[in-house]
């Protein structure tokens, strides 16, 4: 770090290169932070082993979780401050991530929550997303067939849409002037809901079977990608009468095959497609399917780039799979990172080569006891939600065991300060040395500032 600062001060390293080196370093340093916990305030239950037998809690540990029935979804606002979580019991909670100035140890409590009233969802939450231009509102979808719009401050429902089938996910364009919400449901057509008029405008037909994934282009406001259980990924221009732009074909590595968009032979995956995202420059589309494959596509030509991610992938649940790609400006050109929820771990890949860089193991047992209105049951723990909080803010994940977990950059400076704190604690009891405390405060202030502000390299 000192060498980088020296090179920057002497002019031998430009500001863009310096920023990329630093942000890339922070992303690669992401680790689990068990000291950051989320307490939804529900009563404690005991953990179980793989045979279903109750286990005692470790001495001095109190069992807490964000959603006792399981956490299904997460979203974070554009200021990277407010986190909204949705539970398997239809509960929704709002968390203020700036609640603590300490980065590695704090127990968050909900700032507010959706109570079980007639306006709340009746079944589990499937997806959450903030309004793309400010943090005043967010959307939720559910197994109860409804898409709802909430006010962030009050958590009151301001709009409710009944789509008459399970809504697996929904998507809002991050750049568009229109306020169309694309919904992936059990129905084989893409459903478009207009938030301005409060009505379902039209549908985009072409898939054969339910839809599981949806994502708008980050650069073209009328272009949308959708994936379904038929193994196809379709591209749409919502301004066209037919809508269809084409179908991604895993056999096409040149992008010159072409399609009318209605053929059944061209498929992106051999099984259901339940994960879609774009790089933030709109140049590449990333898809994941039940065939346990990830594919990277050239968005301009539709060509399969043939990136190979190896045999380690696990993906087989009938739900939307959250994929996160690091911002293109935060790494060297062509070196974006993909975070993939692989059941009970998060895999960090180099996007274009498919090279596995890191396996982030989820702490805790493989089996967990959850409690809902129908009683207590044992479930296999896995990652269900994944959101990016920025270069310094790391990532946050939701899990079927009801926990929300934080994964933050942990640098060499942090490790040095931790050792100093331990040494000072041994020497002076619980009183932390003032010098170490000042160092920790300075470092935390730097990271907090990086988290609150969006880093740009214009």
Secondary structure by P-SEA (a helix, b strand, c coil): caaaaaaaaaccccaaaaaaaaaaaaaaaccccccbbbbcbbbbbbbbcccbbbbbccccbbbbcccccccccccccccccbbbbbcccbbbbbbcccccccccbbbbccccccccccccccccccccccccccccbbbbbccccbbbbbccccccccccccccccccbbbbbcccccbbbbbbccccbbbbbbccccccccccccccccccccccccccccbbbbbccccbbbbbcccccccccbbbbcccccccccccccccccccccccccbbbbcccccbbbbbccccbbbbbccccccccccccccccccccccbbbbbbcccccccccbbbbbbbcccbbbbcccccccccbbbbbccccbbbbbcccccbbbbbbbcbbbbccccccbbbbcccbbbbbbccccaaaaaaaaaaaaaaaaccccccaaaaaaaaaaaaaaaaaaabbbbcc
